[in-house]
Amino acid sequence: MEGADGGVSWTGSVASWSPPIRGLAVYYGFMSGTYPVVMGDRGRMVVPAELRERLDLQAGSALVMVDTPQGVVLVTRDQMKSLVRGKLQGLNLVDELLADRRRQAAAEDAA
């Protein structure tokens, strides 16, 4: 149910909850699991066993915590590499950098 502030109000069982807001279905298609985690007194969190098994995480596995405008996301290094590569796909950063440097040089020459 949509709350008065436009957010989602969590009433009833989360397991039987269906997305009331259009677009949340996309969120649930993208998310393969939600795991409640509690931070301990030293800032430590335990990754749930089901998730550790599914991702083949072992003691000492490197994880990356990303602070995004939408919230905090915890990913493996391989997942992070895939996310970054996906964001950069189709971009030609070298050409953009060269064009930027040429504009700067032209501005300096004109001055």
Secondary structure, 3 states (H helix, E strand, C coil): CECCCCCECCCCCCCCCCCCCCCHHHHHHHCCCCCCCCCCCCCCCCCCHHHHHHHCCCCCCCEEEEEECCEEEEEEHHHHHHHHHHHHCCCCHHHHHHHHHHHHHHHHHHC
